[in-house]
Amino acid sequence: MALVTAERELGRRLQLVQGIHWLYGAQGDAYAALLRGYESEPRPAYERARAAGPLWHSKLGVRVCTGYAPARRLLAARTADGPGEQPQSALAWDQGLPDAGELPGADQVREPAARAAERALAGLRGEVDLVASVAARVPVEVLADVHGLTGTDRVRLAEACAGAAGALDAALAPPAYDDAVRLLDAVGALRDLLGDEAARAAVVGVRAARELIAGALHALLAAPEAAAAAVREDPALLVTETLRHDPPVKLHTFSLAEDVEAAGERVAAGEQVAVLVAAANRDPEAFTAPDRFVPDRYATAGVPEPLVPAPHGVAVEAFARGQAEAVVAAVAGVGGLLAAGDVPAVAGGVVRLRRSPVTWGLERIPARVAG
């Protein structure tokens, strides 16, 4: 009986949150519309949010930040601790988990990522999906290597990571009930495999790394000349511009533990804040030609660094960056996709997940690889 009651309560909560997003989105609230997330391309949603100003009030009771300078101040502020201090979650998948342990740094993941990338790229010819073949595969193999998993445990890890892939988005955009149950079961499997402290970091880190790798590979198709030149010069340039142009974490919500002055306004301790990272990283007051993918901009001193938040308290940048740079280097290396001077060609439209306001994730990158 208790299980049935809990299931009904979960279903009611998911429906209620979704209904609120629909109501306020229909009334013109740009943040609620973004959470509703039925557009296939995220940029229009961020443009509408930016048009409301660099810092504004949503009907959902959240201060929404779209400007680079105020976002940087807010992200640097102390955040409130404890479940009761955090913004309401549509699906509290990490409830009961301890604070996340640290993810391995860039230097720790580059070598296993390079090996995983070589395996993923080997024999990759013809019509392929670069998300399934590379971006979704490499972070899981890296995590398995870091934790020393072998045999069936590696298979279980891959299944659990796939099941938990929607966790970051599910916290703000309620999934269907069956999807929510599968997600919670997958998090439970990760707890069994890795332990409670590592489970939260694994859920967040694997998804962030997947999206950064996918974004870098997408850049090769969307802006092939600039991307290929950057790959050959320095993979880090391509990855840094991907962090700005198509960040793996596009929305970050939190509650403040201190008053902050931002965009000429006072944001009080205890207020809930939503930083639209993807909008702030394309702020025309901070970046020249913000909608263009220009890796060379980071070859010049003085260009602002992309904003990279720590979702669910997990610092993801080094873990994701180290893997993405290794994948990009493998693409450009001996035997890689660019070794013969060729860039994979687009083979159909790139597909982004809907109802995924945190990642607005790349679901498929169809490509045609010569060979």
C-alpha positions as CSV (number, residue, x, y, z in Angstrom):
1,M,0.0,0.0,0.0
2,A,2.8,2.4,0.9
3,L,4.5,1.7,-2.5
4,V,1.2,2.4,-4.4
5,T,0.7,5.6,-2.5
6,A,4.3,6.8,-3.3
7,E,3.7,5.9,-7.0
8,R,0.5,7.9,-7.1
9,E,2.2,10.9,-5.4
10,L,5.0,10.8,-7.8
11,G,2.6,10.8,-10.8
12,R,0.6,13.6,-9.3
13,R,3.6,15.7,-8.7
14,L,5.0,15.2,-12.2
15,Q,1.6,16.2,-13.7
16,L,1.2,19.2,-11.5
17,V,4.7,20.7,-12.3
18,Q,4.1,20.1,-16.0
19,G,0.7,21.8,-15.8
20,I,2.2,24.9,-14.1
21,H,4.9,25.2,-16.8
22,W,2.2,25.0,-19.5
23,L,0.0,27.6,-17.8
24,Y,2.7,30.3,-17.2
25,G,4.4,29.5,-20.5
26,A,1.1,30.2,-22.3
27,Q,0.8,33.5,-20.4
28,G,4.1,34.6,-21.8
29,D,6.6,33.7,-19.1
30,A,9.8,33.0,-21.1
31,Y,11.4,30.9,-18.4
32,A,8.3,28.7,-18.0
33,A,8.1,28.3,-21.8
34,L,11.8,27.2,-21.8
35,L,11.1,24.6,-19.1
36,R,8.1,23.4,-21.2
37,G,10.7,22.7,-23.8
38,Y,8.9,21.6,-26.9
39,E,11.0,23.6,-29.4
40,S,13.6,21.5,-31.3
41,E,16.1,24.4,-31.5
42,P,17.0,26.1,-28.2
43,R,18.2,29.5,-29.5
44,P,14.8,31.2,-29.9
45,A,13.9,30.3,-26.3
46,Y,17.1,32.0,-25.1
47,E,16.6,35.0,-27.3
48,R,13.1,35.5,-25.7
49,A,14.5,35.1,-22.3
50,R,17.3,37.6,-23.0
51,A,14.8,40.1,-24.4
52,A,13.2,40.2,-20.9
53,G,16.5,41.7,-19.5
54,P,19.8,40.5,-17.9
55,L,18.0,39.7,-14.6
56,W,14.3,39.4,-14.2
57,H,11.5,37.7,-12.2
58,S,9.7,34.7,-13.5
59,K,6.1,33.9,-12.5
60,L,7.6,30.6,-11.2
61,G,9.1,32.6,-8.3
62,V,12.7,32.4,-9.7
63,R,15.1,35.2,-10.6
64,V,16.2,34.5,-14.1
65,C,19.7,35.7,-15.3
66,T,20.6,35.9,-19.0
67,G,23.6,38.4,-18.9
68,Y,27.2,37.2,-18.8
69,A,28.5,39.6,-16.1
70,P,25.6,39.1,-13.6
71,A,25.6,35.4,-14.2
72,R,29.3,35.3,-13.4
73,R,28.7,37.1,-10.1
74,L,25.8,34.9,-9.2
75,L,27.6,31.7,-10.0
76,A,30.5,32.8,-7.8
77,A,28.3,33.5,-4.8
78,R,27.8,31.1,-2.0
79,T,24.8,28.8,-2.4
80,A,22.5,27.6,0.3
81,D,23.1,24.0,1.5
82,G,20.6,21.3,2.4
83,P,17.6,19.9,0.6
84,G,15.2,22.4,2.1
85,E,17.3,25.3,0.7
86,Q,17.3,24.1,-2.8
87,P,14.8,24.9,-5.6
88,Q,11.8,22.6,-5.9
89,S,12.7,19.6,-8.0
90,A,10.2,18.0,-10.4
91,L,12.0,14.6,-9.8
92,A,14.3,14.5,-6.9
93,W,16.5,11.7,-8.2
94,D,19.4,12.5,-5.9
95,Q,17.3,12.6,-2.7
96,G,19.1,10.7,0.1
97,L,22.5,10.8,-1.7
98,P,25.4,12.4,0.2
99,D,27.3,15.3,-1.2
100,A,29.0,14.3,-4.4
101,G,32.6,13.1,-4.4
102,E,34.9,14.8,-6.8
103,L,35.1,13.6,-10.4
104,P,38.5,12.7,-11.8
105,G,40.4,15.7,-13.2
106,A,41.4,16.2,-16.8
107,D,44.8,14.7,-16.4
108,Q,43.3,11.5,-15.0
109,V,40.8,11.0,-17.8
110,R,42.7,12.0,-20.9
111,E,44.5,8.6,-21.3
112,P,41.5,6.4,-20.8
113,A,39.4,8.7,-23.0
114,A,42.0,8.5,-25.7
115,R,41.9,4.7,-25.6
116,A,38.1,4.8,-25.6
117,A,38.0,7.2,-28.5
118,E,40.4,5.1,-30.6
119,R,38.1,2.1,-30.1
120,A,35.0,4.1,-30.9
121,L,36.5,5.6,-34.1
122,A,38.1,2.4,-35.3
123,G,36.3,1.3,-38.5
124,L,33.8,4.1,-38.2
125,R,32.8,4.5,-41.8
126,G,29.7,5.1,-43.9
127,E,26.4,6.3,-42.3
128,V,26.9,6.7,-38.5
129,D,25.4,8.5,-35.5
130,L,28.3,10.3,-33.7
131,V,26.3,10.5,-30.5
132,A,25.7,6.8,-30.1
133,S,29.0,5.7,-31.6
134,V,31.3,8.2,-29.8
135,A,29.8,10.8,-27.5
136,A,27.6,8.5,-25.4
137,R,30.2,5.7,-25.3
138,V,33.4,7.3,-24.3
139,P,32.4,8.8,-20.9
140,V,30.9,5.5,-19.8
141,E,34.1,3.6,-20.7
142,V,36.2,6.2,-18.9
143,L,34.1,5.9,-15.8
144,A,34.4,2.1,-15.9
145,D,38.2,2.4,-16.2
146,V,38.5,4.9,-13.4
147,H,36.5,2.6,-11.1
148,G,38.2,-0.6,-12.3
149,L,35.0,-2.3,-13.5
150,T,35.3,-5.4,-15.6
151,G,33.1,-8.0,-17.2
152,T,29.4,-7.8,-16.5
153,D,29.9,-4.8,-14.2
154,R,30.9,-2.7,-17.2
155,V,27.8,-3.8,-19.0
156,R,25.6,-2.9,-16.0
157,L,27.3,0.5,-15.8
158,A,26.6,1.3,-19.4
159,E,22.9,0.3,-18.9
160,A,22.6,2.3,-15.7
161,C,24.2,5.4,-17.3
162,A,21.9,5.2,-20.2
163,G,18.9,4.9,-17.9
164,A,20.0,7.9,-15.8
165,A,20.9,10.1,-18.8
166,G,17.9,12.3,-18.4
167,A,18.4,13.0,-14.7
168,L,19.7,16.6,-15.1
169,D,16.7,17.6,-17.2
170,A,14.2,15.6,-15.1
171,A,14.9,17.8,-12.1
172,L,13.2,20.7,-13.9
173,A,11.1,19.2,-16.7
174,P,9.0,16.3,-15.3
175,P,9.3,13.2,-17.4
176,A,6.6,10.7,-18.1
177,Y,5.9,8.4,-15.1
178,D,7.4,5.3,-16.7
179,D,10.6,7.3,-17.6
180,A,10.8,8.6,-14.1
181,V,10.7,5.1,-12.6
182,R,13.4,3.8,-15.0
183,L,15.5,6.8,-14.1
184,L,15.2,6.2,-10.4
185,D,16.0,2.5,-10.9
186,A,19.1,3.4,-12.9
187,V,20.3,5.7,-10.2
188,G,19.8,2.8,-7.7
189,A,21.9,0.6,-9.9
190,L,24.7,3.2,-10.0
191,R,24.6,3.3,-6.2
192,D,25.1,-0.4,-6.1
193,L,28.0,-0.4,-8.6
194,L,29.9,2.7,-7.4
195,G,28.6,3.6,-3.9
196,D,26.5,6.5,-2.8
197,E,29.1,9.2,-2.9
198,A,30.2,8.4,-6.5
199,A,26.7,7.8,-7.9
200,R,25.7,11.5,-8.0
201,A,29.0,12.5,-9.6
202,A,28.6,9.7,-12.2
203,V,25.1,10.7,-13.2
204,V,26.1,14.4,-13.7
205,G,29.6,13.9,-15.0
206,V,28.8,11.3,-17.7
207,R,26.0,13.4,-19.1
208,A,28.1,16.6,-19.1
209,A,31.0,14.8,-20.8
210,R,28.7,13.3,-23.4
211,E,27.2,16.6,-24.3
212,L,30.5,18.4,-24.5
213,I,31.9,15.6,-26.8
214,A,28.8,15.7,-28.9
215,G,28.9,19.5,-29.2
216,A,32.5,19.4,-30.4
217,L,31.7,16.7,-33.0
218,H,28.6,18.7,-34.0
219,A,30.9,21.7,-34.6
220,L,32.9,19.7,-37.0
221,L,29.8,19.3,-39.1
222,A,28.2,22.6,-38.6
223,A,31.4,24.8,-39.1
224,P,33.8,22.4,-40.7
225,E,36.5,24.8,-41.9
226,A,36.9,26.7,-38.6
227,A,36.5,23.5,-36.5
228,A,38.9,21.4,-38.5
229,A,41.5,24.2,-38.4
230,A,41.1,24.5,-34.7
231,V,41.4,20.8,-34.2
232,R,44.7,20.6,-36.0
233,E,46.1,23.7,-34.2
234,D,45.0,23.0,-30.6
235,P,42.0,20.7,-29.6
236,A,41.5,22.9,-26.5
237,L,40.5,25.8,-28.6
238,L,37.6,23.8,-30.2
239,V,36.5,22.5,-26.8
240,T,36.6,25.9,-25.1
241,E,34.5,27.5,-27.9
242,T,32.1,24.5,-27.6
243,L,31.7,25.2,-23.9
244,R,30.7,28.7,-24.8
245,H,28.7,28.2,-28.0
246,D,26.9,24.9,-27.0
247,P,27.5,24.4,-23.3
248,P,26.8,20.9,-21.9
249,V,24.9,22.5,-18.9
250,K,22.7,25.2,-20.3
251,L,20.6,26.0,-17.2
252,H,21.6,26.1,-13.6
253,T,19.3,26.6,-10.7
254,F,20.2,27.3,-7.0
255,S,19.4,29.2,-3.9
256,L,21.7,31.9,-2.6
257,A,23.3,31.8,0.9
258,E,24.2,35.5,0.7
259,D,23.0,38.8,-0.8
260,V,24.5,39.6,-4.2
261,E,24.5,42.7,-6.3
262,A,24.0,41.8,-10.0
263,A,22.8,43.8,-13.0
264,G,22.2,46.8,-10.7
265,E,19.8,44.8,-8.5
266,R,20.0,43.2,-5.1
267,V,19.4,39.5,-5.1
268,A,18.7,38.4,-1.5
269,A,19.9,35.4,0.4
270,G,17.4,32.6,0.1
271,E,16.1,33.6,-3.4
272,Q,16.0,31.0,-6.1
273,V,18.1,31.8,-9.1
274,A,18.1,30.3,-12.6
275,V,21.2,31.2,-14.6
276,L,20.6,30.6,-18.3
277,V,24.1,29.7,-19.1
278,A,23.5,29.2,-22.8
279,A,22.1,32.7,-23.1
280,A,24.8,34.3,-20.9
281,N,27.6,32.6,-22.9
282,R,26.2,34.4,-26.0
283,D,25.8,37.8,-24.4
284,P,26.7,40.3,-27.1
285,E,28.0,42.6,-24.4
286,A,30.7,40.0,-23.5
287,F,31.4,38.3,-26.8
288,T,31.9,39.6,-30.4
289,A,29.7,37.8,-32.9
290,P,28.3,35.6,-30.1
291,D,26.3,33.3,-32.4
292,R,29.3,32.4,-34.6
293,F,31.4,29.4,-33.7
294,V,34.9,30.9,-33.7
295,P,37.5,28.8,-31.9
296,D,40.3,31.3,-32.7
297,R,38.7,33.8,-30.3
298,Y,40.4,32.0,-27.5
299,A,43.8,32.3,-29.0
300,T,43.6,36.0,-28.0
301,A,44.1,37.1,-24.5
302,G,41.3,38.9,-22.7
303,V,38.3,36.9,-24.0
304,P,36.0,36.0,-21.2
305,E,36.0,32.3,-20.2
306,P,32.8,30.3,-20.8
307,L,30.5,29.9,-17.8
308,V,30.5,26.3,-16.6
309,P,28.3,25.7,-13.5
310,A,28.4,22.7,-11.1
311,P,25.0,21.0,-11.4
312,H,23.8,19.2,-8.2
313,G,27.1,20.3,-6.6
314,V,29.3,18.4,-9.1
315,A,32.2,20.3,-10.7
316,V,32.1,18.9,-14.2
317,E,34.4,21.0,-16.3
318,A,37.7,19.2,-15.9
319,F,36.2,15.8,-16.2
320,A,34.3,16.7,-19.4
321,R,37.0,18.9,-20.9
322,G,39.7,16.2,-20.6
323,Q,37.6,13.7,-22.4
324,A,36.4,16.1,-25.1
325,E,40.0,17.2,-25.8
326,A,41.1,13.5,-26.1
327,V,38.3,12.7,-28.5
328,V,39.1,15.7,-30.6
329,A,42.8,14.8,-30.7
330,A,41.9,11.3,-31.7
331,V,39.7,12.6,-34.5
332,A,42.7,14.6,-35.8
333,G,45.4,12.0,-35.1
334,V,46.9,9.2,-37.2
335,G,44.0,7.1,-38.5
336,G,41.5,9.6,-37.2
337,L,38.6,11.1,-39.2
338,L,40.6,14.1,-40.2
339,A,43.8,12.3,-41.0
340,A,43.3,12.4,-44.7
341,G,42.0,16.0,-44.6
342,D,38.4,15.0,-44.7
343,V,35.6,16.2,-42.4
344,P,32.6,13.9,-41.8
345,A,29.7,15.2,-43.9
346,V,26.2,15.9,-42.6
347,A,23.9,13.0,-43.3
348,G,20.5,14.4,-42.3
349,G,19.4,16.8,-39.6
350,V,20.9,16.9,-36.2
351,V,18.3,16.0,-33.5
352,R,18.1,17.5,-30.1
353,L,16.0,16.1,-27.2
354,R,12.9,18.0,-26.3
355,R,11.8,18.7,-22.7
356,S,15.5,18.9,-21.7
357,P,16.0,22.5,-20.5
358,V,19.2,21.8,-18.6
359,T,21.2,20.1,-21.4
360,W,18.9,20.5,-24.5
361,G,20.9,17.5,-25.4
362,L,22.0,16.3,-28.8
363,E,20.2,13.0,-29.4
364,R,21.6,12.2,-32.8
365,I,24.3,13.6,-35.1
366,P,23.9,11.7,-38.4
367,A,27.2,11.8,-40.3
368,R,28.7,10.2,-43.4
369,V,32.3,9.2,-42.8
370,A,34.5,8.6,-45.9
371,G,36.4,5.4,-46.2
